[in-house]
Amino acid sequence: MTLRGKSDSNSDEESNISSEHAPCDWDLVIKPRNAWWNFQLTEVWRYRDLLWLFVRRDFVSVYKQTILGPIWFFAQPLLTTTMFTVVFSGIAKIPTDGIPPMLFYLAGTTPWNYFSACLNKTSTTFITNAAIFGKVYFPRLISPLSVVISTLIQFGIQFILFLVFLIYYQNVGADISPDLLQIIFLTPPLLVLMGLLGLGTGIIISSLTTKYRDLTFLIGFGVQLAMYATPVIYPLSSVPQQHRWLILSNPMSSIIETFRSIFLGGEIPWHGLAISTSITLIILFVGVLMFNKVEKTFMDTV
C-alpha cells in the first residue's frame, strides 16, 4: 500500500511538471535569421501600423519647433529655383530649350529634392536609430521605408508649387505642351523609381557607415556633386554627344528628363528610362542584402 501511494504521488508530480512545461501558443516567436537573402517582407507588412507611426513621426519632427513650419516646403524650392534662374540663366546664360527658366528649374529641382531627401535621411538609419534598435525588436527595414513615405508628403507640397507655375506659364502662352495621359500614367512609376533609388542608395551608405564613419561627412557633399551630374540646371540636349553617355549613366538623369517631357513637352527617353529602372532594381537588391547582413551585428560597431 505504501509503495502504491508513493507511485501515485510521483505520477501526480510528474503530471504537474509536464503541465507546467507544456508548449504555449505564443503571439510572437523571435528566432535568428540565418539566410542573408531572407528579406522577410511579410513581417514588414505585419508591422505596417508601426510603419505609419514612423511616417507621422518623421514628418512632424522635421519642422516641429520652427516658426514657419510646413511653409519651408514651399520656401526652399522657391528660393533655390530663383537662385538658379538668376545665376545659371541670367548670368551664365545656360539654355533651357525655350522653356521659361523658372519653370525649367522647378521641373528639375522638384524630383531631385525628393530623391536627395530620401538618400540623405536613409543613409543615417543605423546611426540615428541606434537607441531604438538596441532596445525594441521590429523589422529594421521599416525605418528607412518610413522616411521614403514621409518624404513623399514633402514632394507633394513642392509638386503643388510646380503645378501653380505650370498653369500660370501655360495661360500666358509659354511654349510648353503637357500631356495629360502621360502625366497620369507615368508620374506614379517615376515616383516609385525615385523612392526606390533613394532607398537603395541610402541603405547601402547606411550599412557602410556603421564601420566607416567618414562617409557621413561625404554624403551632403556627394549629393551636391551628383546634382551637377544630373540635368537639373541644364537640358540634356546641351551636353556634347560624346559626353552624353556619362550623364545618362546616372539613373536620375533619365527620370528627370522624363518628368520634364511629360509636363513641359518633349520626347520621352524610353531607352534611358529602361536603363535607369534596371540600375535602380540592382541597387535596391544589393542595398537590402547589405542592410540585412549589417543589422545583425551593427550594435557592436555603432
N, C-alpha and C positions, 0 to 999 in steps of 0.2 A: 504493500500500500504506500509506503514511504517513497519507494523508488518511482512508483507511478505518479505520485504527486510532484516529485521533482521534475520528471519528464514533462508533465503537463505545464508546470511553471516555466520551464525552459522554452517550450514551444510558444508559450504566450509572449515571453520576452523577445524571441526571435521574430514573431509576427509584428510586434510593436516596432522593433528596429527596422524591419523591412518596410513597414508602412511609412516610417519617418524618412527613409531614403528612397522612396518611390519617385520616379520621374514626374516632373511637373510640367504643365503646359505654359511655357514662358512666352511672353509677348515679343521679346527681342533676344536673340542669341548673337553675341559678338564673337567672332572667330577670325583667326588670321587669314589674310588673303594671300595665297601662295602664288597664284598666277599673275604675272605683271601685266598681262593683256586683258585681265578681267576688269572691265570698266564699271560694272555694277550700276548701269543706268536705271534699272528697275528700283534700286534703292534710292537713287536721287528722286525718282518720281514719288516714292513713298514719303519723302521729306519735303514735298512741294509746299506745304504750309510754312515750313521754316524758310524756304526759298523766298516766299513773298514777304515774310517778315524782314529778311535781309534786304530785299529790294526797297522796302519802305525806309529802313534804317539808312541805307546808302544815299537815298535821295534827300531825306530830311536833314541828315547830318552835314551835308555839304555847306549849306548856307543858313544853318540854324541860328547862329548868333551874329548874322550880318544885318545891316540896316536895309539894304535894297532887296535882299532875299533872292527869289527866282528872277528878278529883273536882270540880274547878272547874266542869265542865259541869253537875253536879248542884247545886253550891252557889249559883251565880249566879242561875238561875231561881228557886230555892227562897227565897233571901234577897229577891229582887225581889218575888216573889209575897207573901211575908209582909209586906213594907213596904206594898204596895198594899192588902192586907187591913186592916192597921191604920189607914192614913191615909184611903183612899178609902171603905172600907166602915164602919170603926169610927168615924172622926172626921167625915168629910164626909157619911156616910150615903147614898152613891150606890147606887141599887138594882142588883141583879144578876138580876132576873127570877125570883126564887125559887130560884136555883141557889146552892149553898154558895160563899161568896166566894172561898175558896182555890182551888176547882176552876174557878170562872168566870175568875179572873185567869190561872191556868195555861193554860186553853184559849185565852187571848188572847196571852200572852207567848211561848208555845212557837212558834207560826208566825211571830209578829212578830220574834223573835230570829233566826230563820233568814233572813228577808228582810233585816233590818238588817245582819246579819253579811255576807251576800253583797254588799250595797250598799257597806258601808264598806270591805271588802277589795278589791273590784274597782275602786273609784273611785280607787285609787292605783297601778294596774297599771303605767303608764309610768314613774312616779317610782321605785317600789320595785324594778323590774326593769330599770332603765336600764343597769346594768353588764352584765347578761346579754344584753340586746337589742343592745348595741353590739358584741358580740364573736362571738356564735354565731347562725347562722340557724336558725329554726324558725318555724312558723306562730304569730304573736304571740297569736292568739285562744286558744291553749292555756293561757296563763297565767291569764286570768280564768275560763276553764272549769274549771280545776283547783280554783280557790277555791270555786266553786259546788258541786262534787262533794265536796270535803273538808269543807265546812261542813255538808253533808248528814249526815255522821257525827255531828257535834255535835248536829244536830237529832234524830237517832235516840236519842242518850243522853237528851236532855231529854224526848223523847216517851215513853220508858220511865217516867220520873218522873211524867209526866202520867197514864199508864195506871195506875200504882200508886194515885194519889189517886182516879182514876175508879172503880176496882174497890172501893176502900175505901168511898167515899161511896155507891156503889150497894148495897153489902152492909148499910150502916147505914140504908137506906131513904130516901135523898135523892130529891128529885123530878127525876130525870133518866131519860132513855129513849134510850140509844144504839141506833142502827140498824146491825146488823152488815153487811148488804148495802151500805148506803151507805158505810160505813167502808171496805169492801174495794174498791169501785169508784170512789169519789170522792177518797180520800186521795192516791193516786198523781198524778192530774191536778192536785190542789191543790198538791202539792209541785213539780210541773213549772212551774206558773204562778208560784209564789213565786220559784223559782230563776231563771226567765227574766226576770221583772220586776226582780229584784235585779241580774241580769247586764246587762240592757239599760240600766237607770238608771245602774249603776255605770260602764259603759264610756263612756256619754255624758259623765259627770262627769270620768272619767279623760282623755278626749280634750280636754276644755276646760281641765283643769288644766295641760296642757303649756304653755299660754300665759298662763293666768290662775291664778296660784298662790294667790290669795285664796280660791278655792273650797275649798282643803284645810282652811282654818280654819272653814268653814261647814258641812262635811259632818256632823260629830258633832252640832252644834247643830241642824242642819236635820232630821236623823233623829229627834232627840228631839221636835221640834215636830210632825213628821209622825205620831208615835205618838199624840199627843193629837188629831190629826185623823182617827184611826182608832179604831173601837170596841174598844179593847183593855181599857180600865179602866171602860168603861160600855157598856151594851147599846144597840143602835141604836134600840130602842123608846123610850128615854128622851130621844131627840133630838126637838125640836119638828118637826112635819111640814113647816113652811115652810123649815127649815134642813137637812132630811134629805138633799136633793139634793146639798148641798155635801159632806157626808160620803161619800155614795155616789160622788162624782166621784173619790175616792181609790180606785184599783183594789184596794188591800189590804183595804178595808172589807168588800166582798162576800166576799172569800176567807176572812177571819177569821170572818165571820158564818156562812158555810157550814161551816167547820171546827167551830164551836161547835154548829151544828144537827145534824150527823151524829153527834157524840159525846155531846152533852148533851140532844138533843131539840129540835125546833122546825121551822119551815118554812124550806126552803132558798130563798134569794133567786135564783131562776134567771135572772131578767131582769138583776139586778145582776151576776151571775156572767158572763153573756154580755158585758156591757159591759166588765168587768174583763179578760176574755180578749182582746177587741178592742184595748183600750188597751195591754195587755201586748205583743201582737204588733207594734203600731205602734212602741212604744218600743224593742223589741228590733231591729226593722228599721232604725230611724233610728240606734240605737246602733252596730250593726255597720257601717253605712255610714260613720259618723264615725270609727269605730275604724280601718277600712281606709284611710281618707284620711289620718289623722294619723300612722299608723305609718310612712309613707314618709319623713316629714320631722321626726319628733319628736326625733331626736338633735340637731338644730340648735337646739332650743328648751329641752330638758330640762337 
